[in-house]
Amino acid sequence: MGRTVLVTGGSGYFGTVLCGRALACGDRVRVLDLNPPPASLDVEYVAGDVRDASVVRAACEGVDVVLHNVAQVPLARDRSLFSSVNVVGTANVLVAARDARVAKVVHTSSSAIFGIPERNPVTEDTPPRPLEAYGRAKLEAERLCRDAAAGGLDVTIVRPRTILGHGRLGIVAVLFEFVADGAPVFVLGGGRNRYQFVHADDLADACLRASARPGPAVYNVGALEFATMRETLQALVDHARTGSRIRSLPVAPARLAMQALARVGQAPFAPYHWLLYAESLWFDVTRAREELGWEPRHSNAAMVVESYEWYLAHRNELDARGGSHHQSPVRPGLLRLLKHLP
């Protein structure tokens, strides 16, 4: 008999990928989410909010493993959700899992807890120093996980770099729109910062491997093959062949402009974006490879091209899409004016 696995946020972008992988492994899957999962997934659905302790408690009954993925991402307009969803929601999951005697919890965290690191690569033991509200909330959720582990609950933390893959939209849909239309795309400074992504399939593989390994642990996961931001975007525009070109913007003025446009609701930016887009951050993934036998299969260039091709194939239907921030395209606002720069 396979395991019964609860996936919180299982209707979101990464959650649906994770559900599909778990089903393929023979697990029975239960989803806790505000939105129903795709009809193509053969899962049990529990409608509810992770902030509702009674709903979370019911969802954990009879479960062997909890894969906790619910999170408010940086684009959330209501900053209070960072605390209520990412922190209180995680506390509810940990308490419910403990009371239901769940054998394993895997918590999906974020590289945002590291802010701008003093040095790269970042390891699991690099001191966190988040720079904005989202990163601080994710770090507080990690602290709750560590406290729960110290109290006897088997909790593993998986920290992904920025997630890509087919169906990944959100703010990257702006990039894909510009490339598809042959417009310039922009890096800050020279774009020489090394920036690592992780494919959703590779992340799902890491989470499921972590769920099968007894004992609390922490794993950083990201692509093995990655380059600078400019080189990654150059691989995309070379593939697209639409006439799109890479343009550089001065860092300080660009950050001020991003902040000002976001403040008046005319650009899809959050502090995470203007603080970190021009910075280098990449993970040493040795621990995940050695302890989990995990091997990422996708390079930065391959996953950004795959994500772009999915966007092209579904572009005409995207305006009607609902779902999470990562499943729906954001509106560029005044950024569309940048398309017309010479």
N, C-alpha and C positions, 0 to 999 in steps of 0.2 A: 504494500500500500504506500502511495506517495504521501508527502507531507501536505498539511493544510497551511497555506501561506496567506497572510493578510498583507495587502499592499495599500498603504494609505496614499491618497493622491493617485490612485491607480487609473483614473480617467484622464490625467494630464499627459503632456507630451512624453516625458520619460517614463511615467507610470505605465502607460500602455505598452511601451517597449518592454519594460520589465515583466509585466503580466504575460506577454507573449512568450518571453524566454522561459518563465517559470512553468507555463503550461507545456511547453515543448520538453521540459525536463521531467514531466510527469506529475507535477504538483497540482493539487486542487487550490484554486485561487479565489480569494474573497477580496473585494474592493471596497474601501471606505472613501467616499468622495461626495462632494456636493452635486457633481454632475454624473450622469450615468456613463458607464464605459461603452466603447463601440460595440455594436451588436455582433461584430465578428469575433469578439472574445467570449469564450465559454467560461464565464466567471459568475460567482455569486456577488450581488451588489447590495451594499448597505449604504443607503442614502443618509448623509449626515455631515456634521461639522466637527473637525478634530478638536475644536474648542469646547465641545459638549462632552463632558466627562462620562455621562451615562451612555451616550452613543458609542464612544470609544470602548467603554467597558463591554458593551454588548458585542461589538465587532471582534473583540479579542477572545471571546469564549470559544473554546475548542480549537484554538489555533496553535500550531507548532512553532511558526516563525512569523515575525512581523518585519516587513520591509517598509520603513518609515520614510516617505518621500514628500509629504505635504509641506509646502513652504510658500510664503509670499516672497516673490522675487524682487530684484531692485526696482522694477518698473511700477510696483504697487503705488497707487496715488495716496492711499491712506497709510501713512508711516506707522500708525499705531498697530497696524496688522503685523508688522515685523515682530512685535512683542507678543501679541495675542495669539497669532498662528504659530510662528516659529519657536517661541519659547513656551507659552502656556500649552499649546497643542502638543509639543514634544513631552512636556511633563505629564499630560493626560495619558499619552501613549505608554510611557514608561511605567506609570502607576498601574494602568490597566493590564499591561503585559506581566508585571510582577504578580498581581492578584490572580491572574488567570494561569499562572505557572507556565508562561510561554518559554520555550527552550532557548530561543535566540531572537534578539532584536538587531537589525542592521539599520543604522541611522545614516541617511545621505546628508552630508554637510556641504561645505563650500570652500573653495580656495579664497573667498573674500575674507576669511578670518585672518589672513596673513597681510592684508593691505599691500603696501609696497615693501617687499622684503629687503633687508640689508644686503643679502647676497643670495645668489642662485647656484645650484638648484635648491629648492625648498624640500626639506625632509619632514617626516612625521614629528620630529623633535624641534623643528624651528619654532622659536617663540612667536605666538600670534600677536598681531597688533593691528586690528581692523581699523579702518579710517572712516567708516560711515555706518549708518544705522543698520543696514542689512547685515553687514559683516559682524557687527557687535551682537546682533540677535542670534546669528548662527553660532557664534562662539559661546554665548550663554547656553544655547541648546546642547552644545558639546559638553559643557560643564555639568549639565544635568545628567547626560549620559554617563559621564565618568563617576558621578556620585551614585547613580543607580548600579553601575558595575561594582563599585566599592561595597555596595550593600548586598551583593550576591546575584544581581541580574546579569545575564550574559549579553553584553551590548558591544557591538563593533561599529566603529565610525568609519565611513568611506567618504573621502573628500575628493570630488571631481574638479578638474579644470573646466573651462567653459564647454558646454555640451553642444555638439553638432550631430547631424545625421538627417536622413530623409524625413521631412515633416517638421523640422525645426524651423520656426519662424521668429516671432518676437521682433527684436530690434534688427536681427540679421536680414529680415525681409526688406529693410530699407536699402541695405547694401546690394541685395540681389536685384531690386527694382532699378537701381542706378546702373548696374552692370548690364542688365537686360536691355535698357534703353540707350546704351552707349554713352552714358554720362560719366564724368570723372568721379572717381572714388578717392577718399582722402585718408591720409595717415597724418599723425601729429609728429612734428619734427621731421626727421628723415625716415621714420617708420622702422628704425633699426632695432627696436626693442623685440626681444625673443618672446613669443607668445604661443603658448601650448593650448591645444584643444583636446577634447576626448570625445570619441564617437559614442552615441547612446548605446549601441550594441556592446561595445567594449565595457562601458560602465555597468550595464546590466549583468554582464558576465562576471565582473568583479564582485558585485553585490551578491549574486547567487553563490559564488565560490565562498565569499565571506560568511554567508548564512549557513554553510555546511561545515565550517571550521569552528570547533568548540573553543571557548575562551575569549574574553574581551581583547580587542586589538584596535589599531588605527591604521588606515591605509590611505595613501595619496595615490590618485590614479590620473593618468594623462597619456597622450600619444608618445611613442618613442621617437617618431620622426616628425620634427617640427622645425620651423625656421623663424625668421623675423616677420613682423607684421607685414612689411612691404613685400617680402618674398611670397608669403602666403596669398596675399591679395593679387600679386602678379600672376601666380599660378592660376587663379580664378579668371582674370581678364584674358590671359593667354588662351585659356580653354574656351571662353565665351566668344571671342573674336567678334565683338560688337563695336569695336572702336573705343571702348572704355579705357581710360588711362589713370594711372596712379598720380595723385597730386599731394603735395606736402603743405600743411598748414603750420604756422608757428604755434608752439605748444601753449604758451601763456595766454595769448589773445583767443585762441580756439577754446581753451577751457572756460574762459570768462564768457564767451559767446554761448557755449553749450549750456552753461549754468543759467544765463539770462533767458535764453529761449525756453528752457525747461520751466523756469519760474512762471512764465506767462502762458504755459501750455502750448507752445508752438514748436516743440521738438520732443521726441521720445527719449529723453535722457534722464538718468538718475545720477546721484553723486558717484556711484560706482563707476559709471562710464567716463565721466570727465576726469576722475582721479586716476584711473588705472589703464585707460586705453593706450597711453603712450609709454607704459612701464613694462619692464621685463618681469615675467614670473613663470617659472616652470618647475615641475615636480621631479624629484628623484623617485622613481617607481620601483626601486629594487625590492623593497619589503614585500609589496604585493606580488611581484614576480616570484620571489623565493618562497614565501609562505603559502600563497594561494595557487601557485602554478599558473598565474594569470599572464597572458601575453596580448597586449593590444594589437589589433590587426590593421588599424586605419591610421594613415598619416594625416597631418594637418591639411596638406594639399588635396588628398583624395576625399576627405570628408567635406571640405568646403565646396568642392566641385559636385559631389553627390547631393548635398543640400541644395545647391543652386539648381541642379537639373530637376529635382523634385519641385522646387518653386516654379520653374518654367512650365512643367507639366500640369500644375494645378493653379496657375496664376489667375485664370479667369473666374475661378470659384472662390477665391480667398476672401473677398470682401464679406461674404455671407457666413464665414466660419465663426463659430463660437469656441468656448473652451478656455483653457488657461492662457496666460501671457505668452508662453512659448509655443502654443498651438495656433495663435492668431497673429496676423501681421499688424504691426503698429502703424499709425499714420505719421508720415514724415513731417507734416506741418510746413513751416517755412524752410525746412531743409531742401525742399524741392527747388528753391531758388538756386541752390548750388549746382543743379544740373546745367544751368545756362552759363556757368563761368567759362571763359575761353580757355 
